[in-house]
Amino acid sequence: MDKKEQVEKYAGELLKLARDTITVRFRFFDNALAKIKTEFKHGLFGAASVKDVLYIDPAFLLREYMEEPNIAVRIYMHIMLHYVFLHQYQYDKLNAEFWNLASDIAVENIILEMEFQSSALKRDGVERDKIAILKKRVPSLTADKIYREFMVNDLSNDTKNEYKKLFSVDIHEGWHTAEKKTNEMVISEEDWKKISRRIKADLKTFSRNKTASESLEKNIDRAIRERYNYRQILERFMVLGEEITVNEDEFDYIYYTYGLSEYGNMPLIEPLEYKEDKKVKEFVIAIDTSASCRGEVVKAFVRKTYEILKNNENFFRKVNVHIVQCDNEVRSDIKIESEEDFRDFIDNGKIIGMGSTDFRPVFDYVEKLEEAGEFENLQGLIYFTDGYGIYPSNMPKFETIFAFLNEDETRMPVPGWAIKVIMEDELNEY
């Protein structure tokens, strides 16, 4: 047996012992661990997760083991939790560096809270101190909440380097490949969601550390929650209508050019000057302007809506969109009839209100607008709010979407006739 084979033999035994150690202590992780393959990659100088494979440099593992006897367990735990929390499938964030740090911190926080002695490292005390400081700004340390904190308040280069040195365990470059080529993955995103749901169900037996159990469940909930694409949601408000433009699909160039060549300026067929196309025409944006909804967040939501419409050319030349501001009563109604009106509101519009929240006045107001003939074919209402208000008791005639900035289990559930959308990921770039 040559030196390379010896190194791989001892490294393999370490990894097998690490997996067995985790399985014995945390039985609910058995299925997740079983799905992760391991392969040696010499010259990697670390560990990396690509698709469903944990790549590791065996020489690196043995060197680290001499200083940190629990390093193999820690690497396995760290990478497994990335999979369980579906971090590799959310690599479309605006700032990949911040997402790498946020996901690493979220995972390391869970490992520390588990107080699993077999995964302890010498640096854990410093990690705990840094996490305690971060928790003052982000009480619930899920990856997306940490990421949002970094995006809002930024990080100095020194802080970024400090976080990388402390919390990074594996290389994430392969996540981007996995996210773009999910069809090549042996284990799909939906498979990992099923594994995560099973872990959540089995957590009832994990009662030794209530804090760790609750944190683990919160991270899983954030991972497996239904994600709506706001761009797709807006398609619900699209309607067929005539656009005054050349209909390329029904225009025959052969007859047109033949007529011009034979008879001068007399084509044999004129192009149709209209076509039917799906475009947003009439809907209402209701904005909760109670004290808990900050002006900049509201503007970010309106800007996001405008940019989706504009970039996808989902505007008629003339539109009928009402931006209604309301706290416990309707404070303002701005009628939008063009892209210029939308931009003017984003640049110059003022947020009015800051009282308590009641959703009912907006629905009553919109129904009165309909009765007055303000809308020909109202497609629906999007209500951007914190969710702490009084919902209408009856289902309205138009489709309704309640768009929340973030998830919050303490607020009242949305009525069955409305669609619930979480906008936190959508507004991260703002």
N, C-alpha and C positions, 0 to 999 in steps of 0.2 A: 504493500500500500504506500503510494507516494504521499508527499506532504499535502498536496491539494486534496486528495481523497481523505486524509486524516482530518484536515480542517473541516471538510463538509460533513464527515461522520460525527464529530463532536458537536458541531453547530446544529445538525439535525436532531441529535439527542436532546440538546437544550430546548429547541423549539417544541419537540414532542412533550417534554416534561412541563414546559410552560402552558401548553394547551390543556394538558391533563389537570394541572394545578387550578386553572381558571374554571374548568368544567366541574371539578369536585366541589369548589366553593360556591359557584354560581351556576346551578343546574339549568337555569333558564337561558343561559348563553350557549348551550350545547349545539343547537341547530345553526346558529350564526357562525360559530367556530368551525363547524363541519363544512360549511360552504366555502371557506377561505382556503385556497391552495397555497402552498409555499414552494418557491423556487429560489435557488441560489444564483446570484449575479455578482461575479467577482469584479472588483473595481468600482462598485456602486458607492462604497464608503458610507453606507447607511441602509435604510429600508424605504420601500416605496410600494404603494398599492396601485395597481393598474388592472382594470376590469375586475375579476374575482381572484386575483393572484397577489400574494404578499411576496415581493421580491426583496431579498436581503443578501448583503455581502457577508459570507460566513466568517471571513477573517475579521471584519469589523465587529461582528457579534461577539467573537471570542475575546477580542481586545477589550471591548466594553464590559464583558462579563468579569474580567479580572478586577475592574474597579467597582462595578455595580452588579452584584450577583442576581438581582431581580430584573435585569434589563430585558431579558427575553419575554417575561410575563408582561412587562410594561408596554413593549412594542406591540405584542399581540392584542392587549386590551385597547390600546390607543387606536390601532387600525380597525379593529373589530367595531368599535363604537362609531368611527367615521361611517362605516357601512350601515350600521343600525340606524344612525341619524340621517342617512341619505345625503351626507355632505357632498359626495362626489357628483351628485345629480343637480346640484345648485351652483355649478361653476360658471354660470352665465352672469354673475354679478359684475357691476360696473368696475369695481376695483378688486382684481384677483388677489393681490397681496393682502388686502384687508380681510378677504374671505378666508384665505389660508390661516391667518393669525386667529381670526374669530373662531373658526372651527376647531383649531388646535386647543385654544383656551377652554372652549366648551367641553371638549373631551377630557382634558386634564382635570378640570374642576370635578367632573363626575368621578373620575378615578380616585381623586383625593377624598371626596366625600364618602366613598365606599369604605375607606379605612382598611383596605386589603393589604395586610402586611407583606404578602408575597410579591406585591407590585411596588413597594416603597423604594424611592431613590433618595440620594443624599440632598438633592436640590429641592425636595418637597417643601421644606420650611420656607424657602424664598418664594416658591410658587404660591403657597398659601397667603403670604403677605401681599403679594401683587394682586391676587384674586380678591382679597378682602378690600383693597382700595378700589378695585373695579366694581365690586358689588355695591358700593355706595352710589354709583351712577347707574348701574344696570343690575337691579336686584335679582332678576331671573336670567341666569347666564346661559341662554340658548345662543347658538351660533348667529342666527339672524339678528337678535337683539344686540349682541356685541358688535356685529358688523355695522348696524345702524349707528351705534354710538361712535364708532371710528369714522364713519362717513360724515356725521354731523360735526364732530369736534376735531377730526383729523388727529394724526399722531406725528410727533417729531421723529426724525431719523434715529435718534438715540433710543427713544421708547420702542420703536419698531424693532431695532436690532436687539434690544433687551428682551422683548417678548419672544422673538425668534429663538434666541439662545436658550431661553427657559422652557418654552412650551412646545417647540417643534420636535417631533419624533420621527416623522416620515416625510418623504418627498411627494408633493402633490401634482407634479407636472402631468402625470398620467390621467388625472381626473378629467382634464379637458378632452383628451382623446376618447375616454369612456363616455363622456356626455355627448359627444358628437356622433359616436358610432355605437349607440346602445344595441343595435341589432346584432352586433358581433359579440356581445357579452353573453357568457354562459348563464349568468344569473342576472335577470332583468331588474329594473327599478321596482316593478310590481312585485317580484319575488321577494325583494328586500323589505318592501312594505308589509308583506304577509309575515315575514320573520319578525319584524318589529312589533306588529300587532300581537303576535304570540308572546313575545317577551313582556309586553305591557300586561297581558292577561295573567302571566305567571308571576308578576311582581308582588302579588298578594302574599306569596310565601316568603318574600324578602322583607322581614320585619325587624331585623337586627339594627338597622340604621334607617329611621324614617325619613330623615333629611335627604339621604342619598337616593332612596326609593322615589321620593317625590320629584327630585331633580331629574332623575333618569326618565320618569314618566313624562315630565314636561318637555324634555328634549325629544322624546319619541312622538308626543302629540304634535309638536311643531313640524316634525319630519313627515308624518303621514296625513296631516290635515289636507283637505281638498284645496287645491290651488286653482283659482280662476284666472284666466287671462283677460285682463280688462279690455284688450283689443277685441277679443271674441265676444265679450259681453255687449259692446257697443253695436255689434252686428244685429242684436235683437231690435234695435231701433232703426233698421234700414227699411226702406220702403221703395217700391217701384214708382218711378216718375219720369216724365219727359224732360230730357236735357236738350237744349237747342244747340246741336252740334252735328257734324257729319257722321252718319252711321256707316262706319267702314265695313261692317259685316254684310250690309245689304246693298252696297254700292258696286256696280259693275263697271270697271275701268275700260273694258274693251269697247262697249257700246259708246261710252262717253268720249273716248279719244278718237274713235272712228268717225263720229259725227263732226267733231272739230276739224278733222283732216279733210273730209269730203265737202262739208258745207260751211266752212269758215268758223264763225263764232256760234254755231248752232249744234250743241251736243244732242245725240239721240235720246239721252236719258240724263236727268238731273239727279244729283245725290239727294237722298232724304236729309232734311235739315233737323231731324230730331231722332232720338233713340231712347229706348227704355233702359234704365240702369238702376242698380240698387245704390241709393245714397241716403244719408241721414237727412231727414227733412224737418220733422217736428218732434221735439221732446223737451223735457224740463230738467234742469239741474237745480236741485234744492240744496242749499248750503246751511248747515247748522252753525249759527254764529253765537252759540252760547259761550260762556266764559272758558270752557274747557277746550274749545277749538281755536287754535292759534291762527292768526292771519296768514302767515307764510305757508303753513301747511295747506290751508284752504286754497291759496293761490297756486300752490304746486299741483293740487288735484285738478283745478280748472286748466292749468297749463298742460298737464298730461292728457286731459280729454281733448283739448284743442289740437295738440301735436299728433295724436292718433288719427283724428279726423283729417287733418291737413295732409299728413304723410301718405295716407291711403286714398286720398282724393275722394273722400266720402261726403263731400259737400255739394249741394246744389249751388248754382250761382246765387240763389236767394233762399235763405233758410229761415226757420221760425223756431228759435231756441230761446227759452226764458230761463234766466238765472235768477232764482228766487232766494233771498236771504231771510232766515227766520230763526228766532230763538223760541220764545213762547208765543210770538205772533209774527206775522209777515212784516218784515222791515223794508224790503226793497224788491223790485222786480225789474230787471234789466232785459230788454228784448234784444236778441241777437239776430240780425238779418244777413250778415255777411262775415267773411273772415276778418275784415277790418274791424268790425264791432267786437269780435272775440278778442283780437289783439289789444284793442283799446281797453277792454275790461281788465285784461291781465296786467297791462302797464299802468293803468290809472284808476281802476276800480277800488272802492273803499269797502272794508268789511264793517257792517253795521249790526249792532246787537249787543251781545255779551250778557244776556239775561239767562233765565232757566230754559230748559228744553221741552218743547211739546211739538210732536210731529203733525198733529191733527190739523192745525191751521193751514199748512201748506196744501194738504189734500183737499180741504174745503175750498181753498183759493183756486186751485187748478180746476176743480169741477165747475166753479163759477165761470172761469175763463172759457171752458168748453161750452157751457150753456150760452155764453155771450157770443159764440161763433169765432173765438180767437184762433181755434185750431180746426183744420180740415180733417186731419187724420193723426191725432196725437198717438205717438208710438209708446211713450212711457215716461217714467220719472226716475232719475238717479238721485238718491238722497245721501249726501256725504255728511257723516255725523260721528260722534263718539258713542252713540247708541243709548245714552242715558236720557230717555225721553218717553213720552206716552204715545203708544202706537194707536192708529185708528182701529175701532172695533169691527168695522166692516171692510170687506175687500173692495178696492176701487175698480173702476172700469178699465183702467190702463195698467200695464205691467210696471212693476216697481222693483228697483234694486236699492238696497241699503248698503252703502260702501263705507266700511269702517277702516280707520287708520291701522288698527292692530287687533289682535284677538284678545278677548277679555271674558273670562268665565263668569264674572260677577254681574254683568249686565243682563237685562231681560232678553229672552230668546226672540228672534225675529219671527213675525207671524208666518204661517205656512204659505200664504199667498205671495210672499215677497222672496226675492233672491238676496242672499247674503254674500258680500264680497269683501275680502281683506286686502287693503291697498298698501300695506307696509312695504312689501317687496317692490311694488310698482313705483312707489314714491322715493325709494332709496336714493335714486340718482339726483334728487332735488334736495 
